[in-house]
Amino acid sequence: MSDVTIIGGGIIGICTGIALLEEGLSVEIIDRGSATEGASYGNCGLLAAGEIVPISRPGTLKKIPGWLSDPEGPLFVRPKQMFSQMPWLLRFLWAGRRSRVLEIAAAMAPLTRDAANDYRDLFAKVGIEDNLVPAENIFAFNSKSDYEADAFAREIRSRHGFSTRYVGKEELRQLEPALGGPIECAAIMGGWLQFSDPGLARDRLMQFFRKQGGSVRQGSAQRIETDGSKAVAVHLESGERLPIARLVVCAGAWSGKLVKSLGLNVPVAALQGYHHHLPKPEVKLNRAVLYANGGFVLTSMESGLRIGGTIEIAGLDPVPNFKRADLIARKATAVLPGLDTSGGTQWMGPRPFMPDTLPVIDTAPNHANVTLAFGHGQVGMTLGATTAKLVSSLITGRRPAIPLSPYRVTRFA
Ligand SMILES: Cc1cc2nc3c(=O)[nH]c(=O)nc-3n(C[C@H](O)[C@H](O)[C@H](O)COP(=O)(O)OP(=O)(O)OC[C@H]3O[C@@H](n4cnc5c(N)ncnc54)[C@H](O)[C@@H]3O)c2cc1C
């Protein structure tokens, strides 16, 4: 039996596995084994340290009816999910009140602050420093009034040290000649990093984990067996019962289902996102473009241009609706007039999302040998290395580098 068993081999699980090996512990990761299934494979690859403002904000409520009735809107709820997801949606909207948004950003900022350094350290150990590249980010808008409408978020970011610079149409065209169409202005944030390819980074970290002595078991965890105040085994779909000493649950959007066997009812929703990845886009972007009007992000990666984004509430393991990937590809051609969308690949994966956007990083309340690390929303790729350090502190009994109370699992109980 390993000292620690981890359920989930996405970016959070793998970074955690490596951190725990470094503590001298033996570690086994259980993962379903489909490398492209989790969000860590297909995300937009931004090390988004400044992304501290939740999606739900003052004013979001007004937009919801329009979004919900428009299958081409940036957020869509499949009609069959509307009833079951209503409690989550209401909590999400409630978390968007001004005072709570300020608290959420203040809780997110210390998490993202060290993300770049934590990854630099980790990637240097692994020998994959070239998987992180400098990136300026462009928050692009169709009009000055859309830019003005984002002032609240900009002000919060800048309060936490993530300032932006306004650029008008002309300067934007000089910086990014490929950008065109309806985009009129932008806010540029410097000093960010991005992953040259997030899926590749995850695979290389997994190889390193194995090389360092970590073991990986392919299997689907169905249930956690408990005995009073301890978790004692993980039951796999295959019928196997794996005894455990310590458990870390890092199963992304699937974590809520698993922790039910610990008596926990955690509102972690699967917000499905899509990408359309183009190996030969025929246009070049020097910076990542976050385009709120279109509900997608454009990121140049090692293997081509990724158009990623949109939110679809469709349940945990839905049949993909690749019309949403077609949609963002079509919208991208409007802002990148020379874009060739032929020959692309499409993907869907779930952002593990708590109603308040903050992750869960905590010890299970009634089972002291279980650590929870999931629900990282739209910044899980960013927070892999930092979360691993915090989980490591919880397991070894060291004082965590930051107070973990904002990320406690019972905050919605
Ligand atoms: C379109 C899109 C764009 C995004 N862009 C960015 C970005 O630019 N920057 C950023 O920081 N974040 C981004 N994100 C968010 C980020 O990808 C996620 O927050 C992050 O990948 C979550 O990592 P994770 O390890 O928690 O979960 P996952 O990557 O989903 O991994 C969970 C793993 O657990 C396994 N698993 C699940 N259930 C079980 C089980 N029962 N038994 C065994 N194994 C199981 C799954 O197979 C999977 O491998 C984006 C997400 C999407 C969808």
The ligand as a Gaussian input file, in Angstrom:
#p B3LYP/6-31G(d) Opt

LIG

0 1
 C      -12.049000      25.409000     -22.416000
 C      -11.260000      25.565000     -21.146000
 C      -10.249000      26.508000     -21.082000
 C       -9.507000      26.666000     -19.907000
 N       -8.457000      27.545000     -19.904000
 C       -7.678000      27.645000     -18.806000
 C       -6.528000      28.487000     -18.810000
 O       -6.199000      29.128000     -19.817000
 N       -5.785000      28.586000     -17.667000
 C       -6.115000      27.881000     -16.525000
 O       -5.433000      28.024000     -15.515000
 N       -7.166000      27.044000     -16.518000
 C       -7.952000      26.903000     -17.619000
 N       -9.040000      26.072000     -17.613000
 C       -9.378000      25.364000     -16.364000
 C       -8.462000      24.170000     -16.124000
 O       -8.292000      23.431000     -17.303000
 C       -9.037000      23.270000     -15.025000
 O       -9.397000      24.027000     -13.892000
 C       -8.007000      22.244000     -14.588000
 O       -7.505000      21.564000     -15.715000
 C       -8.606000      21.254000     -13.586000
 O       -7.632000      20.302000     -13.307000
 P       -7.964000      19.043000     -12.415000
 O       -6.724000      18.250000     -12.291000
 O       -8.679000      19.474000     -11.183000
 O       -9.083000      18.245000     -13.252000
 P       -8.982000      17.440000     -14.612000
 O       -7.945000      17.958000     -15.504000
 O      -10.368000      17.390000     -15.160000
 O       -8.521000      16.006000     -14.162000
 C       -9.328000      15.150000     -13.413000
 C       -8.822000      13.741000     -13.675000
 O       -9.497000      12.856000     -12.787000
 C       -9.843000      11.688000     -13.490000
 N      -10.999000      11.087000     -12.820000
 C      -12.229000      11.639000     -12.672000
 N      -13.024000      10.815000     -11.978000
 C      -12.297000       9.725000     -11.689000
 C      -12.572000       8.520000     -11.017000
 N      -13.779000       8.285000     -10.488000
 N      -11.602000       7.583000     -10.907000
 C      -10.363000       7.812000     -11.447000
 N      -10.045000       8.957000     -12.113000
 C      -10.992000       9.893000     -12.230000
 C      -10.179000      12.179000     -14.901000
 O      -10.071000      11.116000     -15.821000
 C       -9.109000      13.254000     -15.088000
 O       -7.928000      12.716000     -15.646000
 C       -9.808000      25.884000     -18.773000
 C      -10.803000      24.911000     -18.848000
 C      -11.524000      24.740000     -20.019000
 C      -12.579000      23.681000     -20.080000

